[in-house]
Amino acid sequence: MASLAEKILVELENIDKLFIEMPPHIKLPYLSTLELAGVAALLHNFYNGIENILKQIFIAQDIPLPEGHSWHKELIEISVKEKIITEKCKNLLGQYLAFRHFFSHAYALDLYPYKLEPLVENSQNLYTLFKKEISTFL
């Protein structure tokens, strides 16, 4: 069975691959609807990868996984309480949590470059912070 560090590294490698495909935020206004949907899917996968890492840490630390309608939000809240991530990281993740919900329920035609631009622009900084904060588990 894979160790926690190995499981986290697999998720981080997958997130790294997302960033290879992610266009710079300044190019978003020039993308087609189909291309914007691809960017949105990459952002959604980015957030899911972070959630997957947090869930693996919870399991390894015997922290009960939240359940119910708001489990995504509770996962982040508990991560702060358990000192896995900081309040700053939680606040940055909040934008991506909101986007995850929007993406899951919206049509691709509802995607607009100006709404995706800050998420794309800030994703690398968030990722760097997140990796630093979970480094004790690697």
VMD Tcl script that builds the backbone (N, CA, C; Angstrom):
set m [mol new atoms 414]
animate dup $m
set s [atomselect $m all]
$s set {name element resname resid chain x y z} {
  {N N MET 1 A 0.845 -1.185 0.000}
  {CA C MET 1 A 0.000 0.000 0.000}
  {C C MET 1 A 0.890 1.248 0.000}
  {N N ALA 2 A 0.481 2.248 -0.760}
  {CA C ALA 2 A 1.257 3.475 -0.889}
  {C C ALA 2 A 1.214 4.284 0.398}
  {N N SER 3 A 2.321 4.932 0.688}
  {CA C SER 3 A 2.390 5.800 1.868}
  {C C SER 3 A 1.649 7.100 1.582}
  {N N LEU 4 A 1.408 7.868 2.644}
  {CA C LEU 4 A 0.762 9.169 2.490}
  {C C LEU 4 A 1.579 10.047 1.558}
  {N N ALA 5 A 2.881 10.083 1.762}
  {CA C ALA 5 A 3.742 10.914 0.917}
  {C C ALA 5 A 3.627 10.511 -0.548}
  {N N GLU 6 A 3.585 9.214 -0.820}
  {CA C GLU 6 A 3.459 8.742 -2.207}
  {C C GLU 6 A 2.116 9.160 -2.809}
  {N N LYS 7 A 1.059 9.060 -2.030}
  {CA C LYS 7 A -0.266 9.463 -2.522}
  {C C LYS 7 A -0.307 10.959 -2.820}
  {N N ILE 8 A 0.286 11.738 -1.934}
  {CA C ILE 8 A 0.322 13.186 -2.147}
  {C C ILE 8 A 1.154 13.521 -3.382}
  {N N LEU 9 A 2.281 12.865 -3.533}
  {CA C LEU 9 A 3.149 13.140 -4.690}
  {C C LEU 9 A 2.451 12.837 -6.011}
  {N N VAL 10 A 1.650 11.785 -6.047}
  {CA C VAL 10 A 0.890 11.476 -7.267}
  {C C VAL 10 A -0.073 12.620 -7.587}
  {N N GLU 11 A -0.770 13.107 -6.570}
  {CA C GLU 11 A -1.694 14.232 -6.789}
  {C C GLU 11 A -0.930 15.475 -7.239}
  {N N LEU 12 A 0.198 15.749 -6.613}
  {CA C LEU 12 A 0.988 16.920 -7.000}
  {C C LEU 12 A 1.497 16.802 -8.433}
  {N N GLU 13 A 1.902 15.608 -8.839}
  {CA C GLU 13 A 2.332 15.401 -10.225}
  {C C GLU 13 A 1.183 15.672 -11.197}
  {N N ASN 14 A -0.015 15.241 -10.835}
  {CA C ASN 14 A -1.174 15.494 -11.692}
  {C C ASN 14 A -1.470 16.986 -11.783}
  {N N ILE 15 A -1.361 17.679 -10.657}
  {CA C ILE 15 A -1.583 19.130 -10.680}
  {C C ILE 15 A -0.500 19.806 -11.521}
  {N N ASP 16 A 0.742 19.364 -11.378}
  {CA C ASP 16 A 1.822 19.927 -12.206}
  {C C ASP 16 A 1.500 19.785 -13.693}
  {N N LYS 17 A 0.949 18.645 -14.079}
  {CA C LYS 17 A 0.580 18.426 -15.481}
  {C C LYS 17 A -0.512 19.398 -15.931}
  {N N LEU 18 A -1.415 19.744 -15.023}
  {CA C LEU 18 A -2.466 20.715 -15.358}
  {C C LEU 18 A -1.855 22.063 -15.733}
  {N N PHE 19 A -0.851 22.450 -14.955}
  {CA C PHE 19 A -0.256 23.760 -15.195}
  {C C PHE 19 A 0.510 23.819 -16.508}
  {N N ILE 20 A 0.956 22.695 -17.004}
  {CA C ILE 20 A 1.605 22.671 -18.317}
  {C C ILE 20 A 0.593 23.046 -19.400}
  {N N GLU 21 A -0.645 22.624 -19.211}
  {CA C GLU 21 A -1.697 22.870 -20.198}
  {C C GLU 21 A -2.425 24.208 -20.001}
  {N N MET 22 A -2.313 24.794 -18.817}
  {CA C MET 22 A -3.049 26.020 -18.498}
  {C C MET 22 A -2.466 27.208 -19.262}
  {N N PRO 23 A -3.290 27.891 -20.055}
  {CA C PRO 23 A -2.783 29.073 -20.759}
  {C C PRO 23 A -2.611 30.236 -19.780}
  {N N PRO 24 A -1.761 31.192 -20.126}
  {CA C PRO 24 A -1.635 32.385 -19.288}
  {C C PRO 24 A -2.970 33.131 -19.220}
  {N N HIS 25 A -3.229 33.757 -18.098}
  {CA C HIS 25 A -4.519 34.434 -17.913}
  {C C HIS 25 A -4.767 35.516 -18.956}
  {N N ILE 26 A -3.719 36.133 -19.467}
  {CA C ILE 26 A -3.908 37.212 -20.435}
  {C C ILE 26 A -4.407 36.706 -21.787}
  {N N LYS 27 A -4.311 35.410 -22.030}
  {CA C LYS 27 A -4.784 34.852 -23.302}
  {C C LYS 27 A -6.258 34.449 -23.260}
  {N N LEU 28 A -6.856 34.440 -22.073}
  {CA C LEU 28 A -8.232 33.946 -21.963}
  {C C LEU 28 A -9.245 34.703 -22.820}
  {N N PRO 29 A -9.147 36.028 -22.954}
  {CA C PRO 29 A -10.138 36.727 -23.777}
  {C C PRO 29 A -10.139 36.303 -25.247}
  {N N TYR 30 A -9.079 35.648 -25.686}
  {CA C TYR 30 A -8.957 35.271 -27.085}
  {C C TYR 30 A -9.329 33.811 -27.345}
  {N N LEU 31 A -9.756 33.117 -26.313}
  {CA C LEU 31 A -10.083 31.701 -26.455}
  {C C LEU 31 A -11.535 31.504 -26.860}
  {N N SER 32 A -11.787 30.410 -27.542}
  {CA C SER 32 A -13.154 30.040 -27.914}
  {C C SER 32 A -13.891 29.524 -26.679}
  {N N THR 33 A -15.190 29.365 -26.818}
  {CA C THR 33 A -15.994 28.811 -25.724}
  {C C THR 33 A -15.492 27.423 -25.348}
  {N N LEU 34 A -15.159 26.631 -26.334}
  {CA C LEU 34 A -14.648 25.291 -26.078}
  {C C LEU 34 A -13.320 25.339 -25.315}
  {N N GLU 35 A -12.443 26.239 -25.711}
  {CA C GLU 35 A -11.160 26.378 -25.024}
  {C C GLU 35 A -11.344 26.891 -23.595}
  {N N LEU 36 A -12.275 27.818 -23.401}
  {CA C LEU 36 A -12.568 28.300 -22.047}
  {C C LEU 36 A -13.110 27.172 -21.172}
  {N N ALA 37 A -13.928 26.312 -21.764}
  {CA C ALA 37 A -14.433 25.156 -21.011}
  {C C ALA 37 A -13.277 24.256 -20.595}
  {N N GLY 38 A -12.274 24.136 -21.442}
  {CA C GLY 38 A -11.096 23.355 -21.091}
  {C C GLY 38 A -10.326 23.982 -19.937}
  {N N VAL 39 A -10.177 25.291 -19.968}
  {CA C VAL 39 A -9.509 25.998 -18.873}
  {C C VAL 39 A -10.300 25.805 -17.582}
  {N N ALA 40 A -11.610 25.912 -17.675}
  {CA C ALA 40 A -12.463 25.726 -16.497}
  {C C ALA 40 A -12.319 24.309 -15.941}
  {N N ALA 41 A -12.228 23.336 -16.817}
  {CA C ALA 41 A -12.038 21.951 -16.369}
  {C C ALA 41 A -10.691 21.794 -15.668}
  {N N LEU 42 A -9.658 22.448 -16.186}
  {CA C LEU 42 A -8.345 22.395 -15.537}
  {C C LEU 42 A -8.397 23.036 -14.146}
  {N N LEU 43 A -9.093 24.164 -14.023}
  {CA C LEU 43 A -9.233 24.807 -12.713}
  {C C LEU 43 A -10.012 23.908 -11.748}
  {N N HIS 44 A -11.040 23.279 -12.247}
  {CA C HIS 44 A -11.835 22.354 -11.437}
  {C C HIS 44 A -10.960 21.185 -10.979}
  {N N ASN 45 A -10.174 20.638 -11.886}
  {CA C ASN 45 A -9.272 19.538 -11.534}
  {C C ASN 45 A -8.211 19.976 -10.531}
  {N N PHE 46 A -7.728 21.193 -10.672}
  {CA C PHE 46 A -6.754 21.746 -9.730}
  {C C PHE 46 A -7.333 21.725 -8.316}
  {N N TYR 47 A -8.533 22.245 -8.169}
  {CA C TYR 47 A -9.156 22.270 -6.845}
  {C C TYR 47 A -9.431 20.850 -6.346}
  {N N ASN 48 A -9.906 19.988 -7.219}
  {CA C ASN 48 A -10.156 18.600 -6.812}
  {C C ASN 48 A -8.876 17.920 -6.339}
  {N N GLY 49 A -7.758 18.204 -6.987}
  {CA C GLY 49 A -6.482 17.639 -6.562}
  {C C GLY 49 A -6.124 18.079 -5.148}
  {N N ILE 50 A -6.359 19.338 -4.850}
  {CA C ILE 50 A -6.098 19.843 -3.499}
  {C C ILE 50 A -7.010 19.143 -2.498}
  {N N GLU 51 A -8.283 19.012 -2.839}
  {CA C GLU 51 A -9.206 18.286 -1.951}
  {C C GLU 51 A -8.749 16.846 -1.751}
  {N N ASN 52 A -8.307 16.203 -2.820}
  {CA C ASN 52 A -7.840 14.810 -2.711}
  {C C ASN 52 A -6.666 14.694 -1.747}
  {N N ILE 53 A -5.768 15.652 -1.799}
  {CA C ILE 53 A -4.620 15.648 -0.886}
  {C C ILE 53 A -5.093 15.818 0.549}
  {N N LEU 54 A -5.988 16.764 0.768}
  {CA C LEU 54 A -6.500 16.981 2.127}
  {C C LEU 54 A -7.215 15.736 2.645}
  {N N LYS 55 A -7.991 15.085 1.790}
  {CA C LYS 55 A -8.682 13.859 2.223}
  {C C LYS 55 A -7.682 12.777 2.600}
  {N N GLN 56 A -6.615 12.634 1.841}
  {CA C GLN 56 A -5.600 11.629 2.166}
  {C C GLN 56 A -4.934 11.938 3.515}
  {N N ILE 57 A -4.692 13.213 3.772}
  {CA C ILE 57 A -4.113 13.603 5.058}
  {C C ILE 57 A -5.091 13.292 6.191}
  {N N PHE 58 A -6.357 13.599 5.992}
  {CA C PHE 58 A -7.375 13.298 7.004}
  {C C PHE 58 A -7.376 11.803 7.320}
  {N N ILE 59 A -7.372 10.990 6.293}
  {CA C ILE 59 A -7.410 9.533 6.489}
  {C C ILE 59 A -6.177 9.079 7.255}
  {N N ALA 60 A -5.010 9.580 6.861}
  {CA C ALA 60 A -3.762 9.178 7.512}
  {C C ALA 60 A -3.695 9.643 8.968}
  {N N GLN 61 A -4.322 10.770 9.267}
  {CA C GLN 61 A -4.290 11.340 10.613}
  {C C GLN 61 A -5.509 10.925 11.453}
  {N N ASP 62 A -6.325 10.029 10.914}
  {CA C ASP 62 A -7.555 9.592 11.597}
  {C C ASP 62 A -8.488 10.753 11.935}
  {N N ILE 63 A -8.559 11.700 11.034}
  {CA C ILE 63 A -9.497 12.814 11.162}
  {C C ILE 63 A -10.731 12.424 10.358}
  {N N PRO 64 A -11.908 12.414 10.986}
  {CA C PRO 64 A -13.109 12.026 10.240}
  {C C PRO 64 A -13.357 12.952 9.042}
  {N N LEU 65 A -13.650 12.351 7.913}
  {CA C LEU 65 A -13.988 13.138 6.726}
  {C C LEU 65 A -15.389 13.714 6.889}
  {N N PRO 66 A -15.556 14.980 6.545}
  {CA C PRO 66 A -16.890 15.572 6.649}
  {C C PRO 66 A -17.848 14.924 5.657}
  {N N GLU 67 A -19.106 14.961 5.994}
  {CA C GLU 67 A -20.153 14.398 5.140}
  {C C GLU 67 A -21.263 15.423 4.957}
  {N N GLY 68 A -22.151 15.111 4.067}
  {CA C GLY 68 A -23.312 15.963 3.881}
  {C C GLY 68 A -23.124 16.979 2.780}
  {N N HIS 69 A -24.097 17.854 2.692}
  {CA C HIS 69 A -24.200 18.829 1.614}
  {C C HIS 69 A -22.999 19.785 1.551}
  {N N SER 70 A -22.468 20.181 2.676}
  {CA C SER 70 A -21.404 21.189 2.692}
  {C C SER 70 A -20.035 20.599 3.029}
  {N N TRP 71 A -19.822 19.322 2.681}
  {CA C TRP 71 A -18.569 18.681 3.061}
  {C C TRP 71 A -17.340 19.340 2.446}
  {N N HIS 72 A -17.487 19.909 1.246}
  {CA C HIS 72 A -16.342 20.559 0.593}
  {C C HIS 72 A -15.848 21.739 1.439}
  {N N LYS 73 A -16.780 22.556 1.879}
  {CA C LYS 73 A -16.431 23.714 2.714}
  {C C LYS 73 A -15.895 23.255 4.064}
  {N N GLU 74 A -16.514 22.264 4.644}
  {CA C GLU 74 A -16.074 21.756 5.949}
  {C C GLU 74 A -14.677 21.150 5.870}
  {N N LEU 75 A -14.342 20.523 4.758}
  {CA C LEU 75 A -13.004 19.955 4.584}
  {C C LEU 75 A -11.946 21.038 4.753}
  {N N ILE 76 A -12.194 22.190 4.161}
  {CA C ILE 76 A -11.254 23.308 4.252}
  {C C ILE 76 A -11.233 23.868 5.675}
  {N N GLU 77 A -12.403 24.044 6.264}
  {CA C GLU 77 A -12.491 24.576 7.634}
  {C C GLU 77 A -11.753 23.675 8.626}
  {N N ILE 78 A -11.981 22.385 8.534}
  {CA C ILE 78 A -11.324 21.435 9.445}
  {C C ILE 78 A -9.818 21.415 9.188}
  {N N SER 79 A -9.421 21.578 7.941}
  {CA C SER 79 A -7.991 21.609 7.608}
  {C C SER 79 A -7.285 22.754 8.332}
  {N N VAL 80 A -7.974 23.867 8.491}
  {CA C VAL 80 A -7.397 24.989 9.244}
  {C C VAL 80 A -7.360 24.646 10.731}
  {N N LYS 81 A -8.451 24.128 11.255}
  {CA C LYS 81 A -8.501 23.770 12.682}
  {C C LYS 81 A -7.439 22.746 13.049}
  {N N GLU 82 A -7.157 21.825 12.125}
  {CA C GLU 82 A -6.155 20.779 12.369}
  {C C GLU 82 A -4.737 21.243 12.018}
  {N N LYS 83 A -4.619 22.519 11.626}
  {CA C LYS 83 A -3.323 23.119 11.292}
  {C C LYS 83 A -2.627 22.437 10.116}
  {N N ILE 84 A -3.428 21.965 9.181}
  {CA C ILE 84 A -2.885 21.406 7.941}
  {C C ILE 84 A -2.591 22.550 6.980}
  {N N ILE 85 A -3.500 23.519 6.947}
  {CA C ILE 85 A -3.320 24.723 6.138}
  {C C ILE 85 A -3.611 25.939 7.020}
  {N N THR 86 A -3.182 27.095 6.547}
  {CA C THR 86 A -3.399 28.343 7.281}
  {C C THR 86 A -4.702 29.001 6.855}
  {N N GLU 87 A -5.086 29.978 7.613}
  {CA C GLU 87 A -6.251 30.797 7.288}
  {C C GLU 87 A -6.060 31.478 5.930}
  {N N LYS 88 A -4.845 31.934 5.663}
  {CA C LYS 88 A -4.558 32.573 4.376}
  {C C LYS 88 A -4.829 31.604 3.226}
  {N N CYS 89 A -4.350 30.388 3.359}
  {CA C CYS 89 A -4.569 29.385 2.323}
  {C C CYS 89 A -6.068 29.097 2.185}
  {N N LYS 90 A -6.751 28.979 3.294}
  {CA C LYS 90 A -8.206 28.741 3.283}
  {C C LYS 90 A -8.918 29.845 2.506}
  {N N ASN 91 A -8.548 31.087 2.770}
  {CA C ASN 91 A -9.199 32.206 2.089}
  {C C ASN 91 A -8.962 32.169 0.587}
  {N N LEU 92 A -7.748 31.819 0.182}
  {CA C LEU 92 A -7.461 31.701 -1.249}
  {C C LEU 92 A -8.214 30.532 -1.867}
  {N N LEU 93 A -8.292 29.431 -1.149}
  {CA C LEU 93 A -9.026 28.260 -1.649}
  {C C LEU 93 A -10.514 28.542 -1.802}
  {N N GLY 94 A -11.026 29.483 -1.015}
  {CA C GLY 94 A -12.450 29.802 -1.067}
  {C C GLY 94 A -12.923 30.191 -2.462}
  {N N GLN 95 A -12.093 30.909 -3.197}
  {CA C GLN 95 A -12.448 31.306 -4.564}
  {C C GLN 95 A -12.601 30.077 -5.462}
  {N N TYR 96 A -11.736 29.117 -5.254}
  {CA C TYR 96 A -11.742 27.903 -6.084}
  {C C TYR 96 A -12.859 26.957 -5.653}
  {N N LEU 97 A -13.187 26.968 -4.376}
  {CA C LEU 97 A -14.327 26.204 -3.885}
  {C C LEU 97 A -15.609 26.744 -4.514}
  {N N ALA 98 A -15.749 28.047 -4.529}
  {CA C ALA 98 A -16.927 28.661 -5.153}
  {C C ALA 98 A -16.970 28.335 -6.642}
  {N N PHE 99 A -15.820 28.382 -7.289}
  {CA C PHE 99 A -15.767 28.052 -8.709}
  {C C PHE 99 A -16.132 26.595 -8.945}
  {N N ARG 100 A -15.653 25.688 -8.075}
  {CA C ARG 100 A -15.967 24.266 -8.204}
  {C C ARG 100 A -17.477 24.075 -8.212}
  {N N HIS 101 A -18.152 24.764 -7.312}
  {CA C HIS 101 A -19.613 24.651 -7.243}
  {C C HIS 101 A -20.258 25.209 -8.516}
  {N N PHE 102 A -19.796 26.377 -8.940}
  {CA C PHE 102 A -20.328 26.983 -10.160}
  {C C PHE 102 A -20.116 26.062 -11.360}
  {N N PHE 103 A -18.902 25.565 -11.520}
  {CA C PHE 103 A -18.561 24.727 -12.664}
  {C C PHE 103 A -19.405 23.457 -12.695}
  {N N SER 104 A -19.685 22.903 -11.534}
  {CA C SER 104 A -20.467 21.669 -11.458}
  {C C SER 104 A -21.916 21.863 -11.867}
  {N N HIS 105 A -22.400 23.106 -11.811}
  {CA C HIS 105 A -23.820 23.355 -12.059}
  {C C HIS 105 A -24.102 24.278 -13.241}
  {N N ALA 106 A -23.055 24.783 -13.885}
  {CA C ALA 106 A -23.256 25.757 -14.966}
  {C C ALA 106 A -23.084 25.117 -16.336}
  {N N TYR 107 A -23.454 25.862 -17.325}
  {CA C TYR 107 A -23.208 25.489 -18.712}
  {C C TYR 107 A -21.915 26.140 -19.174}
  {N N ALA 108 A -21.249 25.524 -20.123}
  {CA C ALA 108 A -20.010 26.084 -20.655}
  {C C ALA 108 A -20.238 27.477 -21.236}
  {N N LEU 109 A -21.441 27.724 -21.690}
  {CA C LEU 109 A -21.756 29.036 -22.263}
  {C C LEU 109 A -21.772 30.132 -21.204}
  {N N ASP 110 A -21.780 29.757 -19.928}
  {CA C ASP 110 A -21.777 30.719 -18.827}
  {C C ASP 110 A -20.372 31.069 -18.351}
  {N N LEU 111 A -19.354 30.600 -19.066}
  {CA C LEU 111 A -17.971 30.879 -18.684}
  {C C LEU 111 A -17.509 32.150 -19.397}
  {N N TYR 112 A -16.931 33.056 -18.623}
  {CA C TYR 112 A -16.461 34.319 -19.176}
  {C C TYR 112 A -14.992 34.518 -18.807}
  {N N PRO 113 A -14.197 34.955 -19.782}
  {CA C PRO 113 A -12.762 35.128 -19.514}
  {C C PRO 113 A -12.476 35.998 -18.291}
  {N N TYR 114 A -13.210 37.105 -18.142}
  {CA C TYR 114 A -12.915 38.016 -17.041}
  {C C TYR 114 A -13.169 37.379 -15.673}
  {N N LYS 115 A -14.008 36.345 -15.617}
  {CA C LYS 115 A -14.239 35.643 -14.354}
  {C C LYS 115 A -13.189 34.556 -14.110}
  {N N LEU 116 A -12.665 33.995 -15.184}
  {CA C LEU 116 A -11.643 32.958 -15.057}
  {C C LEU 116 A -10.243 33.532 -14.866}
  {N N GLU 117 A -10.007 34.733 -15.386}
  {CA C GLU 117 A -8.668 35.322 -15.353}
  {C C GLU 117 A -8.048 35.355 -13.955}
  {N N PRO 118 A -8.757 35.860 -12.922}
  {CA C PRO 118 A -8.101 35.897 -11.605}
  {C C PRO 118 A -7.809 34.504 -11.050}
  {N N LEU 119 A -8.650 33.549 -11.370}
  {CA C LEU 119 A -8.415 32.184 -10.896}
  {C C LEU 119 A -7.173 31.588 -11.540}
  {N N VAL 120 A -7.041 31.785 -12.837}
  {CA C VAL 120 A -5.861 31.290 -13.543}
  {C C VAL 120 A -4.622 32.034 -13.055}
  {N N GLU 121 A -4.726 33.348 -12.952}
  {CA C GLU 121 A -3.580 34.167 -12.557}
  {C C GLU 121 A -3.068 33.801 -11.158}
  {N N ASN 122 A -3.965 33.517 -10.234}
  {CA C ASN 122 A -3.582 33.264 -8.845}
  {C C ASN 122 A -3.341 31.793 -8.520}
  {N N SER 123 A -3.633 30.907 -9.442}
  {CA C SER 123 A -3.553 29.476 -9.145}
  {C C SER 123 A -2.136 29.014 -8.811}
  {N N GLN 124 A -1.150 29.504 -9.510}
  {CA C GLN 124 A 0.236 29.095 -9.235}
  {C C GLN 124 A 0.680 29.536 -7.841}
  {N N ASN 125 A 0.329 30.759 -7.457}
  {CA C ASN 125 A 0.701 31.240 -6.125}
  {C C ASN 125 A 0.011 30.427 -5.040}
  {N N LEU 126 A -1.254 30.124 -5.241}
  {CA C LEU 126 A -1.979 29.291 -4.282}
  {C C LEU 126 A -1.338 27.914 -4.193}
  {N N TYR 127 A -1.007 27.348 -5.321}
  {CA C TYR 127 A -0.400 26.019 -5.368}
  {C C TYR 127 A 0.934 26.007 -4.623}
  {N N THR 128 A 1.741 27.024 -4.828}
  {CA C THR 128 A 3.025 27.126 -4.130}
  {C C THR 128 A 2.811 27.203 -2.619}
  {N N LEU 129 A 1.878 28.030 -2.190}
  {CA C LEU 129 A 1.564 28.154 -0.766}
  {C C LEU 129 A 1.059 26.835 -0.204}
  {N N PHE 130 A 0.141 26.201 -0.911}
  {CA C PHE 130 A -0.430 24.939 -0.451}
  {C C PHE 130 A 0.662 23.878 -0.293}
  {N N LYS 131 A 1.535 23.754 -1.290}
  {CA C LYS 131 A 2.620 22.767 -1.204}
  {C C LYS 131 A 3.520 23.031 -0.003}
  {N N LYS 132 A 3.792 24.297 0.248}
  {CA C LYS 132 A 4.628 24.660 1.391}
  {C C LYS 132 A 3.932 24.246 2.697}
  {N N GLU 133 A 2.645 24.478 2.778}
  {CA C GLU 133 A 1.920 24.204 4.012}
  {C C GLU 133 A 1.748 22.710 4.275}
  {N N ILE 134 A 1.691 21.915 3.246}
  {CA C ILE 134 A 1.534 20.456 3.463}
  {C C ILE 134 A 2.871 19.719 3.421}
  {N N SER 135 A 3.960 20.460 3.323}
  {CA C SER 135 A 5.272 19.821 3.174}
  {C C SER 135 A 5.618 18.880 4.334}
  {N N THR 136 A 5.075 19.107 5.497}
  {CA C THR 136 A 5.350 18.225 6.630}
  {C C THR 136 A 4.814 16.816 6.409}
  {N N PHE 137 A 3.877 16.648 5.494}
  {CA C PHE 137 A 3.292 15.338 5.231}
  {C C PHE 137 A 4.025 14.598 4.115}
  {N N LEU 138 A 4.997 15.269 3.498}
  {CA C LEU 138 A 5.747 14.639 2.400}
  {C C LEU 138 A 7.017 13.968 2.905}
}
mol reanalyze $m
mol bondsrecalc $m
mol representation Tube
mol addrep $m
